[in-house]
């Protein structure tokens, strides 16, 4: 499955392993991900796409806030 902006992913490696996050940008083999709590939208984490497990859930990232992102992820 293709990773694009707004895709909800689960981290498969690293300190954040097992956490759900949302892709905020894609750049080559890397994706920038944020969860609104540990990684805010203004400072997303750069992570290789091969370390992410893609879900079938998408989130509209227009006018997205950290609080709205935390709420959405908590419901998962």
N, CA, C and O atoms as a Maestro MAE file, in Angstrom:
{
 s_m_m2io_version
 :::
 2.0.0
}

f_m_ct {
 s_m_title
 :::
 protein
 m_atom[304] {
  # First column is atom index #
  i_m_mmod_type
  r_m_x_coord
  r_m_y_coord
  r_m_z_coord
  i_m_residue_number
  s_m_chain_name
  s_m_pdb_residue_name
  s_m_pdb_atom_name
  i_m_atomic_number
  :::
  1 25 0.847 -1.180 0.000 1 A "UNK " " N  " 7
  2 3 0.000 0.000 0.000 1 A "UNK " " CA " 6
  3 2 0.891 1.242 0.000 1 A "UNK " " C  " 6
  4 15 1.963 1.256 0.607 1 A "UNK " " O  " 8
  5 25 0.445 2.243 -0.666 2 A "UNK " " N  " 7
  6 3 1.207 3.485 -0.814 2 A "UNK " " CA " 6
  7 2 1.058 4.394 0.410 2 A "UNK " " C  " 6
  8 15 -0.033 4.546 0.960 2 A "UNK " " O  " 8
  9 25 2.160 4.983 0.813 3 A "UNK " " N  " 7
  10 3 2.148 5.933 1.923 3 A "UNK " " CA " 6
  11 2 1.994 7.333 1.343 3 A "UNK " " C  " 6
  12 15 2.766 7.736 0.473 3 A "UNK " " O  " 8
  13 25 1.004 8.070 1.819 4 A "UNK " " N  " 7
  14 3 0.799 9.447 1.375 4 A "UNK " " CA " 6
  15 2 0.398 10.299 2.571 4 A "UNK " " C  " 6
  16 15 0.139 9.777 3.656 4 A "UNK " " O  " 8
  17 25 0.350 11.581 2.374 5 A "UNK " " N  " 7
  18 3 0.011 12.504 3.459 5 A "UNK " " CA " 6
  19 2 -1.389 12.189 3.980 5 A "UNK " " C  " 6
  20 15 -2.340 12.067 3.208 5 A "UNK " " O  " 8
  21 25 -1.499 12.059 5.298 6 A "UNK " " N  " 7
  22 3 -2.774 11.760 5.930 6 A "UNK " " CA " 6
  23 2 -2.972 10.298 6.266 6 A "UNK " " C  " 6
  24 15 -3.953 9.948 6.922 6 A "UNK " " O  " 8
  25 25 -2.064 9.433 5.832 7 A "UNK " " N  " 7
  26 3 -2.164 8.007 6.125 7 A "UNK " " CA " 6
  27 2 -1.829 7.749 7.590 7 A "UNK " " C  " 6
  28 15 -0.834 8.259 8.105 7 A "UNK " " O  " 8
  29 25 -2.658 6.961 8.252 8 A "UNK " " N  " 7
  30 3 -2.366 6.560 9.625 8 A "UNK " " CA " 6
  31 2 -1.479 5.323 9.544 8 A "UNK " " C  " 6
  32 15 -1.819 4.345 8.878 8 A "UNK " " O  " 8
  33 25 -0.340 5.377 10.229 9 A "UNK " " N  " 7
  34 3 0.625 4.280 10.210 9 A "UNK " " CA " 6
  35 2 0.938 3.846 11.636 9 A "UNK " " C  " 6
  36 15 0.692 4.575 12.596 9 A "UNK " " O  " 8
  37 25 1.483 2.646 11.747 10 A "UNK " " N  " 7
  38 3 1.939 2.133 13.039 10 A "UNK " " CA " 6
  39 2 3.441 1.952 12.925 10 A "UNK " " C  " 6
  40 15 3.929 1.326 11.984 10 A "UNK " " O  " 8
  41 25 4.160 2.493 13.869 11 A "UNK " " N  " 7
  42 3 5.612 2.396 13.849 11 A "UNK " " CA " 6
  43 2 6.034 0.961 14.107 11 A "UNK " " C  " 6
  44 15 5.554 0.323 15.044 11 A "UNK " " O  " 8
  45 25 6.944 0.450 13.265 12 A "UNK " " N  " 7
  46 3 7.387 -0.931 13.395 12 A "UNK " " CA " 6
  47 2 8.770 -1.076 13.992 12 A "UNK " " C  " 6
  48 15 9.201 -2.192 14.282 12 A "UNK " " O  " 8
  49 25 9.480 0.038 14.186 13 A "UNK " " N  " 7
  50 3 10.835 -0.023 14.717 13 A "UNK " " CA " 6
  51 2 11.167 1.279 15.425 13 A "UNK " " C  " 6
  52 15 10.596 2.329 15.133 13 A "UNK " " O  " 8
  53 25 12.101 1.189 16.361 14 A "UNK " " N  " 7
  54 3 12.548 2.386 17.075 14 A "UNK " " CA " 6
  55 2 11.881 2.541 18.426 14 A "UNK " " C  " 6
  56 15 11.131 1.674 18.875 14 A "UNK " " O  " 8
  57 25 12.170 3.668 19.065 15 A "UNK " " N  " 7
  58 3 11.592 3.943 20.392 15 A "UNK " " CA " 6
  59 2 10.076 4.029 20.372 15 A "UNK " " C  " 6
  60 15 9.409 3.700 21.353 15 A "UNK " " O  " 8
  61 25 9.544 4.472 19.249 16 A "UNK " " N  " 7
  62 3 8.097 4.653 19.137 16 A "UNK " " CA " 6
  63 2 7.398 3.416 18.569 16 A "UNK " " C  " 6
  64 15 6.276 3.522 18.074 16 A "UNK " " O  " 8
  65 25 8.034 2.258 18.629 17 A "UNK " " N  " 7
  66 3 7.479 1.020 18.081 17 A "UNK " " CA " 6
  67 2 6.099 0.735 18.682 17 A "UNK " " C  " 6
  68 15 5.914 0.765 19.898 17 A "UNK " " O  " 8
  69 25 5.144 0.460 17.799 18 A "UNK " " N  " 7
  70 3 3.801 0.125 18.246 18 A "UNK " " CA " 6
  71 2 2.853 1.301 18.356 18 A "UNK " " C  " 6
  72 15 1.663 1.104 18.603 18 A "UNK " " O  " 8
  73 25 3.343 2.514 18.182 19 A "UNK " " N  " 7
  74 3 2.496 3.703 18.298 19 A "UNK " " CA " 6
  75 2 1.892 4.078 16.951 19 A "UNK " " C  " 6
  76 15 2.534 3.947 15.909 19 A "UNK " " O  " 8
  77 25 0.642 4.548 16.989 20 A "UNK " " N  " 7
  78 3 -0.003 5.041 15.781 20 A "UNK " " CA " 6
  79 2 0.401 6.491 15.561 20 A "UNK " " C  " 6
  80 15 0.479 7.275 16.506 20 A "UNK " " O  " 8
  81 25 0.657 6.838 14.305 21 A "UNK " " N  " 7
  82 3 1.027 8.200 13.935 21 A "UNK " " CA " 6
  83 2 0.441 8.510 12.569 21 A "UNK " " C  " 6
  84 15 -0.020 7.613 11.863 21 A "UNK " " O  " 8
  85 25 0.461 9.780 12.202 22 A "UNK " " N  " 7
  86 3 -0.068 10.222 10.919 22 A "UNK " " CA " 6
  87 2 1.066 10.799 10.088 22 A "UNK " " C  " 6
  88 15 1.905 11.543 10.596 22 A "UNK " " O  " 8
  89 25 1.087 10.452 8.810 23 A "UNK " " N  " 7
  90 3 2.105 10.951 7.893 23 A "UNK " " CA " 6
  91 2 1.768 12.400 7.541 23 A "UNK " " C  " 6
  92 15 0.664 12.699 7.085 23 A "UNK " " O  " 8
  93 25 2.738 13.295 7.761 24 A "UNK " " N  " 7
  94 3 2.530 14.711 7.451 24 A "UNK " " CA " 6
  95 2 3.212 15.118 6.153 24 A "UNK " " C  " 6
  96 15 2.826 16.115 5.542 24 A "UNK " " O  " 8
  97 25 4.224 14.359 5.721 25 A "UNK " " N  " 7
  98 3 4.920 14.627 4.459 25 A "UNK " " CA " 6
  99 2 5.669 13.373 4.035 25 A "UNK " " C  " 6
  100 15 6.015 12.531 4.864 25 A "UNK " " O  " 8
  101 25 5.914 13.261 2.731 26 A "UNK " " N  " 7
  102 3 6.678 12.139 2.188 26 A "UNK " " CA " 6
  103 2 7.785 12.720 1.320 26 A "UNK " " C  " 6
  104 15 7.556 13.612 0.503 26 A "UNK " " O  " 8
  105 25 9.002 12.187 1.520 27 A "UNK " " N  " 7
  106 3 10.164 12.678 0.789 27 A "UNK " " CA " 6
  107 2 11.051 11.502 0.424 27 A "UNK " " C  " 6
  108 15 11.856 11.066 1.247 27 A "UNK " " O  " 8
  109 25 10.927 10.980 -0.777 28 A "UNK " " N  " 7
  110 3 11.728 9.839 -1.199 28 A "UNK " " CA " 6
  111 2 11.396 8.598 -0.395 28 A "UNK " " C  " 6
  112 15 10.241 8.175 -0.367 28 A "UNK " " O  " 8
  113 25 12.400 7.997 0.271 29 A "UNK " " N  " 7
  114 3 12.208 6.806 1.089 29 A "UNK " " CA " 6
  115 2 11.820 7.134 2.524 29 A "UNK " " C  " 6
  116 15 11.714 6.236 3.359 29 A "UNK " " O  " 8
  117 25 11.608 8.406 2.815 30 A "UNK " " N  " 7
  118 3 11.302 8.838 4.177 30 A "UNK " " CA " 6
  119 2 9.898 9.428 4.265 30 A "UNK " " C  " 6
  120 15 9.376 9.993 3.305 30 A "UNK " " O  " 8
  121 25 9.307 9.278 5.447 31 A "UNK " " N  " 7
  122 3 8.024 9.905 5.756 31 A "UNK " " CA " 6
  123 2 8.201 10.697 7.042 31 A "UNK " " C  " 6
  124 15 8.934 10.278 7.938 31 A "UNK " " O  " 8
  125 25 7.544 11.818 7.134 32 A "UNK " " N  " 7
  126 3 7.538 12.619 8.355 32 A "UNK " " CA " 6
  127 2 6.244 12.301 9.073 32 A "UNK " " C  " 6
  128 15 5.160 12.442 8.507 32 A "UNK " " O  " 8
  129 25 6.361 11.864 10.342 33 A "UNK " " N  " 7
  130 3 5.192 11.411 11.090 33 A "UNK " " CA " 6
  131 2 5.050 12.184 12.394 33 A "UNK " " C  " 6
  132 15 6.035 12.618 12.992 33 A "UNK " " O  " 8
  133 25 3.801 12.344 12.820 34 A "UNK " " N  " 7
  134 3 3.503 13.056 14.064 34 A "UNK " " CA " 6
  135 2 2.331 12.374 14.753 34 A "UNK " " C  " 6
  136 15 1.484 11.754 14.111 34 A "UNK " " O  " 8
  137 25 2.302 12.506 16.092 35 A "UNK " " N  " 7
  138 3 1.181 11.961 16.852 35 A "UNK " " CA " 6
  139 2 0.480 13.013 17.703 35 A "UNK " " C  " 6
  140 15 -0.523 12.713 18.352 35 A "UNK " " O  " 8
  141 25 0.994 14.243 17.709 36 A "UNK " " N  " 7
  142 3 0.360 15.322 18.453 36 A "UNK " " CA " 6
  143 2 0.754 15.389 19.911 36 A "UNK " " C  " 6
  144 15 0.428 16.362 20.591 36 A "UNK " " O  " 8
  145 25 1.456 14.368 20.415 37 A "UNK " " N  " 7
  146 3 1.859 14.357 21.820 37 A "UNK " " CA " 6
  147 2 3.381 14.331 21.931 37 A "UNK " " C  " 6
  148 15 3.988 15.316 22.351 37 A "UNK " " O  " 8
  149 25 4.000 13.215 21.559 38 A "UNK " " N  " 7
  150 3 5.463 13.120 21.589 38 A "UNK " " CA " 6
  151 2 6.080 13.876 20.418 38 A "UNK " " C  " 6
  152 15 7.100 14.550 20.570 38 A "UNK " " O  " 8
  153 25 5.464 13.761 19.271 39 A "UNK " " N  " 7
  154 3 5.920 14.459 18.073 39 A "UNK " " CA " 6
  155 2 4.807 15.365 17.583 39 A "UNK " " C  " 6
  156 15 3.788 14.905 17.067 39 A "UNK " " O  " 8
  157 25 5.018 16.657 17.752 40 A "UNK " " N  " 7
  158 3 4.010 17.651 17.355 40 A "UNK " " CA " 6
  159 2 4.020 17.833 15.839 40 A "UNK " " C  " 6
  160 15 4.953 17.407 15.158 40 A "UNK " " O  " 8
  161 25 2.989 18.459 15.331 41 A "UNK " " N  " 7
  162 3 2.880 18.700 13.896 41 A "UNK " " CA " 6
  163 2 3.964 19.637 13.377 41 A "UNK " " C  " 6
  164 15 4.362 19.534 12.217 41 A "UNK " " O  " 8
  165 25 4.448 20.551 14.223 42 A "UNK " " N  " 7
  166 3 5.471 21.493 13.766 42 A "UNK " " CA " 6
  167 2 6.880 20.906 13.836 42 A "UNK " " C  " 6
  168 15 7.823 21.527 13.345 42 A "UNK " " O  " 8
  169 25 7.044 19.725 14.435 43 A "UNK " " N  " 7
  170 3 8.356 19.058 14.462 43 A "UNK " " CA " 6
  171 2 8.171 17.541 14.314 43 A "UNK " " C  " 6
  172 15 8.420 16.788 15.255 43 A "UNK " " O  " 8
  173 25 7.735 17.103 13.132 44 A "UNK " " N  " 7
  174 3 7.496 15.672 12.931 44 A "UNK " " CA " 6
  175 2 8.798 14.880 12.869 44 A "UNK " " C  " 6
  176 15 9.869 15.440 12.639 44 A "UNK " " O  " 8
  177 25 8.690 13.580 13.075 45 A "UNK " " N  " 7
  178 3 9.850 12.688 13.062 45 A "UNK " " CA " 6
  179 2 10.067 12.161 11.647 45 A "UNK " " C  " 6
  180 15 9.119 11.760 10.971 45 A "UNK " " O  " 8
  181 25 11.313 12.167 11.210 46 A "UNK " " N  " 7
  182 3 11.683 11.631 9.907 46 A "UNK " " CA " 6
  183 2 11.961 10.142 10.083 46 A "UNK " " C  " 6
  184 15 12.812 9.765 10.888 46 A "UNK " " O  " 8
  185 25 11.258 9.296 9.345 47 A "UNK " " N  " 7
  186 3 11.389 7.853 9.519 47 A "UNK " " CA " 6
  187 2 11.324 7.167 8.155 47 A "UNK " " C  " 6
  188 15 10.567 7.580 7.277 47 A "UNK " " O  " 8
  189 25 12.116 6.126 7.992 48 A "UNK " " N  " 7
  190 3 12.085 5.362 6.749 48 A "UNK " " CA " 6
  191 2 10.728 4.675 6.597 48 A "UNK " " C  " 6
  192 15 10.162 4.161 7.562 48 A "UNK " " O  " 8
  193 25 10.224 4.678 5.372 49 A "UNK " " N  " 7
  194 3 8.914 4.100 5.089 49 A "UNK " " CA " 6
  195 2 8.904 2.603 5.373 49 A "UNK " " C  " 6
  196 15 7.869 2.059 5.759 49 A "UNK " " O  " 8
  197 25 10.043 1.925 5.187 50 A "UNK " " N  " 7
  198 3 10.077 0.480 5.432 50 A "UNK " " CA " 6
  199 2 9.877 0.128 6.905 50 A "UNK " " C  " 6
  200 15 9.597 -1.028 7.223 50 A "UNK " " O  " 8
  201 25 10.015 1.100 7.810 51 A "UNK " " N  " 7
  202 3 9.799 0.869 9.240 51 A "UNK " " CA " 6
  203 2 8.380 1.202 9.680 51 A "UNK " " C  " 6
  204 15 8.090 1.203 10.876 51 A "UNK " " O  " 8
  205 25 7.501 1.483 8.737 52 A "UNK " " N  " 7
  206 3 6.116 1.841 9.048 52 A "UNK " " CA " 6
  207 2 5.167 0.769 8.540 52 A "UNK " " C  " 6
  208 15 5.353 0.230 7.449 52 A "UNK " " O  " 8
  209 25 4.153 0.464 9.331 53 A "UNK " " N  " 7
  210 3 3.107 -0.463 8.918 53 A "UNK " " CA " 6
  211 2 1.884 0.373 8.556 53 A "UNK " " C  " 6
  212 15 1.314 1.057 9.407 53 A "UNK " " O  " 8
  213 25 1.494 0.314 7.308 54 A "UNK " " N  " 7
  214 3 0.425 1.158 6.790 54 A "UNK " " CA " 6
  215 2 -0.933 0.576 7.158 54 A "UNK " " C  " 6
  216 15 -1.150 -0.631 7.052 54 A "UNK " " O  " 8
  217 25 -1.848 1.448 7.594 55 A "UNK " " N  " 7
  218 3 -3.225 1.045 7.871 55 A "UNK " " CA " 6
  219 2 -4.113 1.540 6.740 55 A "UNK " " C  " 6
  220 15 -3.651 2.267 5.861 55 A "UNK " " O  " 8
  221 25 -5.366 1.158 6.754 56 A "UNK " " N  " 7
  222 3 -6.319 1.601 5.731 56 A "UNK " " CA " 6
  223 2 -7.047 2.867 6.152 56 A "UNK " " C  " 6
  224 15 -8.050 3.230 5.537 56 A "UNK " " O  " 8
  225 25 -6.570 3.540 7.176 57 A "UNK " " N  " 7
  226 3 -7.221 4.725 7.710 57 A "UNK " " CA " 6
  227 2 -6.509 5.979 7.229 57 A "UNK " " C  " 6
  228 15 -5.280 6.045 7.226 57 A "UNK " " O  " 8
  229 25 -7.287 6.968 6.825 58 A "UNK " " N  " 7
  230 3 -6.741 8.241 6.379 58 A "UNK " " CA " 6
  231 2 -7.352 9.368 7.191 58 A "UNK " " C  " 6
  232 15 -8.474 9.257 7.686 58 A "UNK " " O  " 8
  233 25 -6.604 10.455 7.322 59 A "UNK " " N  " 7
  234 3 -7.039 11.616 8.084 59 A "UNK " " CA " 6
  235 2 -6.818 12.852 7.238 59 A "UNK " " C  " 6
  236 15 -5.754 13.016 6.643 59 A "UNK " " O  " 8
  237 25 -7.810 13.720 7.179 60 A "UNK " " N  " 7
  238 3 -7.669 14.974 6.448 60 A "UNK " " CA " 6
  239 2 -6.751 15.896 7.252 60 A "UNK " " C  " 6
  240 15 -7.076 16.258 8.382 60 A "UNK " " O  " 8
  241 25 -5.620 16.273 6.683 61 A "UNK " " N  " 7
  242 3 -4.631 17.048 7.423 61 A "UNK " " CA " 6
  243 2 -4.790 18.555 7.261 61 A "UNK " " C  " 6
  244 15 -3.980 19.314 7.793 61 A "UNK " " O  " 8
  245 25 -5.805 19.001 6.548 62 A "UNK " " N  " 7
  246 3 -6.050 20.433 6.401 62 A "UNK " " CA " 6
  247 2 -6.631 20.965 7.706 62 A "UNK " " C  " 6
  248 15 -7.602 20.411 8.222 62 A "UNK " " O  " 8
  249 25 -6.052 22.025 8.240 63 A "UNK " " N  " 7
  250 3 -6.476 22.652 9.502 63 A "UNK " " CA " 6
  251 2 -6.416 21.683 10.686 63 A "UNK " " C  " 6
  252 15 -7.222 21.782 11.611 63 A "UNK " " O  " 8
  253 25 -5.475 20.761 10.660 64 A "UNK " " N  " 7
  254 3 -5.314 19.792 11.735 64 A "UNK " " CA " 6
  255 2 -4.500 20.397 12.871 64 A "UNK " " C  " 6
  256 15 -3.484 21.050 12.633 64 A "UNK " " O  " 8
  257 25 -4.943 20.180 14.097 65 A "UNK " " N  " 7
  258 3 -4.224 20.666 15.268 65 A "UNK " " CA " 6
  259 2 -3.674 19.471 16.037 65 A "UNK " " C  " 6
  260 15 -4.085 18.333 15.811 65 A "UNK " " O  " 8
  261 25 -2.745 19.739 16.942 66 A "UNK " " N  " 7
  262 3 -2.180 18.670 17.756 66 A "UNK " " CA " 6
  263 2 -3.244 18.011 18.620 66 A "UNK " " C  " 6
  264 15 -3.239 16.792 18.794 66 A "UNK " " O  " 8
  265 25 -4.154 18.810 19.160 67 A "UNK " " N  " 7
  266 3 -5.210 18.264 20.009 67 A "UNK " " CA " 6
  267 2 -6.146 17.360 19.211 67 A "UNK " " C  " 6
  268 15 -6.516 16.283 19.677 67 A "UNK " " O  " 8
  269 25 -6.527 17.790 18.023 68 A "UNK " " N  " 7
  270 3 -7.396 16.968 17.181 68 A "UNK " " CA " 6
  271 2 -6.702 15.676 16.773 68 A "UNK " " C  " 6
  272 15 -7.336 14.624 16.686 68 A "UNK " " O  " 8
  273 25 -5.412 15.756 16.526 69 A "UNK " " N  " 7
  274 3 -4.635 14.572 16.161 69 A "UNK " " CA " 6
  275 2 -4.566 13.591 17.329 69 A "UNK " " C  " 6
  276 15 -4.750 12.389 17.134 69 A "UNK " " O  " 8
  277 25 -4.302 14.089 18.548 70 A "UNK " " N  " 7
  278 3 -4.270 13.228 19.734 70 A "UNK " " CA " 6
  279 2 -5.613 12.545 19.952 70 A "UNK " " C  " 6
  280 15 -5.659 11.356 20.269 70 A "UNK " " O  " 8
  281 25 -6.704 13.282 19.787 71 A "UNK " " N  " 7
  282 3 -8.047 12.736 19.972 71 A "UNK " " CA " 6
  283 2 -8.332 11.642 18.967 71 A "UNK " " C  " 6
  284 15 -8.882 10.600 19.321 71 A "UNK " " O  " 8
  285 25 -7.958 11.869 17.699 72 A "UNK " " N  " 7
  286 3 -8.189 10.895 16.648 72 A "UNK " " CA " 6
  287 2 -7.409 9.603 16.927 72 A "UNK " " C  " 6
  288 15 -7.955 8.507 16.801 72 A "UNK " " O  " 8
  289 25 -6.150 9.734 17.301 73 A "UNK " " N  " 7
  290 3 -5.310 8.569 17.567 73 A "UNK " " CA " 6
  291 2 -5.775 7.816 18.815 73 A "UNK " " C  " 6
  292 15 -5.669 6.591 18.870 73 A "UNK " " O  " 8
  293 25 -6.284 8.527 19.804 74 A "UNK " " N  " 7
  294 3 -6.775 7.881 21.023 74 A "UNK " " CA " 6
  295 2 -7.973 6.983 20.729 74 A "UNK " " C  " 6
  296 15 -8.182 5.983 21.417 74 A "UNK " " O  " 8
  297 25 -8.746 7.326 19.730 75 A "UNK " " N  " 7
  298 3 -9.913 6.526 19.358 75 A "UNK " " CA " 6
  299 2 -9.523 5.228 18.673 75 A "UNK " " C  " 6
  300 15 -10.318 4.290 18.616 75 A "UNK " " O  " 8
  301 25 -8.302 5.169 18.152 76 A "UNK " " N  " 7
  302 3 -7.849 3.931 17.491 76 A "UNK " " CA " 6
  303 2 -7.564 2.890 18.540 76 A "UNK " " C  " 6
  304 15 -7.171 1.771 18.209 76 A "UNK " " O  " 8
  :::
 }
 m_bond[303] {
  # First column is bond index #
  i_m_from
  i_m_to
  i_m_order
  :::
  1 1 2 1
  2 2 3 1
  3 3 4 2
  4 3 5 1
  5 5 6 1
  6 6 7 1
  7 7 8 2
  8 7 9 1
  9 9 10 1
  10 10 11 1
  11 11 12 2
  12 11 13 1
  13 13 14 1
  14 14 15 1
  15 15 16 2
  16 15 17 1
  17 17 18 1
  18 18 19 1
  19 19 20 2
  20 19 21 1
  21 21 22 1
  22 22 23 1
  23 23 24 2
  24 23 25 1
  25 25 26 1
  26 26 27 1
  27 27 28 2
  28 27 29 1
  29 29 30 1
  30 30 31 1
  31 31 32 2
  32 31 33 1
  33 33 34 1
  34 34 35 1
  35 35 36 2
  36 35 37 1
  37 37 38 1
  38 38 39 1
  39 39 40 2
  40 39 41 1
  41 41 42 1
  42 42 43 1
  43 43 44 2
  44 43 45 1
  45 45 46 1
  46 46 47 1
  47 47 48 2
  48 47 49 1
  49 49 50 1
  50 50 51 1
  51 51 52 2
  52 51 53 1
  53 53 54 1
  54 54 55 1
  55 55 56 2
  56 55 57 1
  57 57 58 1
  58 58 59 1
  59 59 60 2
  60 59 61 1
  61 61 62 1
  62 62 63 1
  63 63 64 2
  64 63 65 1
  65 65 66 1
  66 66 67 1
  67 67 68 2
  68 67 69 1
  69 69 70 1
  70 70 71 1
  71 71 72 2
  72 71 73 1
  73 73 74 1
  74 74 75 1
  75 75 76 2
  76 75 77 1
  77 77 78 1
  78 78 79 1
  79 79 80 2
  80 79 81 1
  81 81 82 1
  82 82 83 1
  83 83 84 2
  84 83 85 1
  85 85 86 1
  86 86 87 1
  87 87 88 2
  88 87 89 1
  89 89 90 1
  90 90 91 1
  91 91 92 2
  92 91 93 1
  93 93 94 1
  94 94 95 1
  95 95 96 2
  96 95 97 1
  97 97 98 1
  98 98 99 1
  99 99 100 2
  100 99 101 1
  101 101 102 1
  102 102 103 1
  103 103 104 2
  104 103 105 1
  105 105 106 1
  106 106 107 1
  107 107 108 2
  108 107 109 1
  109 109 110 1
  110 110 111 1
  111 111 112 2
  112 111 113 1
  113 113 114 1
  114 114 115 1
  115 115 116 2
  116 115 117 1
  117 117 118 1
  118 118 119 1
  119 119 120 2
  120 119 121 1
  121 121 122 1
  122 122 123 1
  123 123 124 2
  124 123 125 1
  125 125 126 1
  126 126 127 1
  127 127 128 2
  128 127 129 1
  129 129 130 1
  130 130 131 1
  131 131 132 2
  132 131 133 1
  133 133 134 1
  134 134 135 1
  135 135 136 2
  136 135 137 1
  137 137 138 1
  138 138 139 1
  139 139 140 2
  140 139 141 1
  141 141 142 1
  142 142 143 1
  143 143 144 2
  144 143 145 1
  145 145 146 1
  146 146 147 1
  147 147 148 2
  148 147 149 1
  149 149 150 1
  150 150 151 1
  151 151 152 2
  152 151 153 1
  153 153 154 1
  154 154 155 1
  155 155 156 2
  156 155 157 1
  157 157 158 1
  158 158 159 1
  159 159 160 2
  160 159 161 1
  161 161 162 1
  162 162 163 1
  163 163 164 2
  164 163 165 1
  165 165 166 1
  166 166 167 1
  167 167 168 2
  168 167 169 1
  169 169 170 1
  170 170 171 1
  171 171 172 2
  172 171 173 1
  173 173 174 1
  174 174 175 1
  175 175 176 2
  176 175 177 1
  177 177 178 1
  178 178 179 1
  179 179 180 2
  180 179 181 1
  181 181 182 1
  182 182 183 1
  183 183 184 2
  184 183 185 1
  185 185 186 1
  186 186 187 1
  187 187 188 2
  188 187 189 1
  189 189 190 1
  190 190 191 1
  191 191 192 2
  192 191 193 1
  193 193 194 1
  194 194 195 1
  195 195 196 2
  196 195 197 1
  197 197 198 1
  198 198 199 1
  199 199 200 2
  200 199 201 1
  201 201 202 1
  202 202 203 1
  203 203 204 2
  204 203 205 1
  205 205 206 1
  206 206 207 1
  207 207 208 2
  208 207 209 1
  209 209 210 1
  210 210 211 1
  211 211 212 2
  212 211 213 1
  213 213 214 1
  214 214 215 1
  215 215 216 2
  216 215 217 1
  217 217 218 1
  218 218 219 1
  219 219 220 2
  220 219 221 1
  221 221 222 1
  222 222 223 1
  223 223 224 2
  224 223 225 1
  225 225 226 1
  226 226 227 1
  227 227 228 2
  228 227 229 1
  229 229 230 1
  230 230 231 1
  231 231 232 2
  232 231 233 1
  233 233 234 1
  234 234 235 1
  235 235 236 2
  236 235 237 1
  237 237 238 1
  238 238 239 1
  239 239 240 2
  240 239 241 1
  241 241 242 1
  242 242 243 1
  243 243 244 2
  244 243 245 1
  245 245 246 1
  246 246 247 1
  247 247 248 2
  248 247 249 1
  249 249 250 1
  250 250 251 1
  251 251 252 2
  252 251 253 1
  253 253 254 1
  254 254 255 1
  255 255 256 2
  256 255 257 1
  257 257 258 1
  258 258 259 1
  259 259 260 2
  260 259 261 1
  261 261 262 1
  262 262 263 1
  263 263 264 2
  264 263 265 1
  265 265 266 1
  266 266 267 1
  267 267 268 2
  268 267 269 1
  269 269 270 1
  270 270 271 1
  271 271 272 2
  272 271 273 1
  273 273 274 1
  274 274 275 1
  275 275 276 2
  276 275 277 1
  277 277 278 1
  278 278 279 1
  279 279 280 2
  280 279 281 1
  281 281 282 1
  282 282 283 1
  283 283 284 2
  284 283 285 1
  285 285 286 1
  286 286 287 1
  287 287 288 2
  288 287 289 1
  289 289 290 1
  290 290 291 1
  291 291 292 2
  292 291 293 1
  293 293 294 1
  294 294 295 1
  295 295 296 2
  296 295 297 1
  297 297 298 1
  298 298 299 1
  299 299 300 2
  300 299 301 1
  301 301 302 1
  302 302 303 1
  303 303 304 2
  :::
 }
}
